[in-house]
Amino acid sequence: MAGKFPLYTDADIRGSLIKGLRWRGWDVVRAVEMFPEGTEDEVHFAKAAELERVFVMNDRPLKRIVNRWLQEGRRFTGVVTWFQAHYRRMSDGIF
């Protein structure tokens, strides 16, 4: 995908990263803006798919959801992910 595309970020994504993306003109919806804290990952992934947004996440359980959706032939716009262990040492600019 070239250019900017709408994002839906998991609750674990740093606020400073969200702020930076928005400041640079990205259309970002945060999980915490849609549902209460503690809402299951499956609900967030389904909402991102419904809204045709790329889901941004860094936790392993969601990878199982993505793989299941692929096996079931369910449609979603996309996923941006990385290992959570690396997230702590990554700067916001690396994203």
Buried (B, 14 or more C-beta within 10 A) or exposed (E): EEEEBBBBBBBEBEEEBBEBBEEEEEEBBBBBEBEEEEBEBBEBBBBBBEEEBBBBBBBEEBEEBBEEBEEEEEEBBBBBBEEEEEBEEBEBEEB
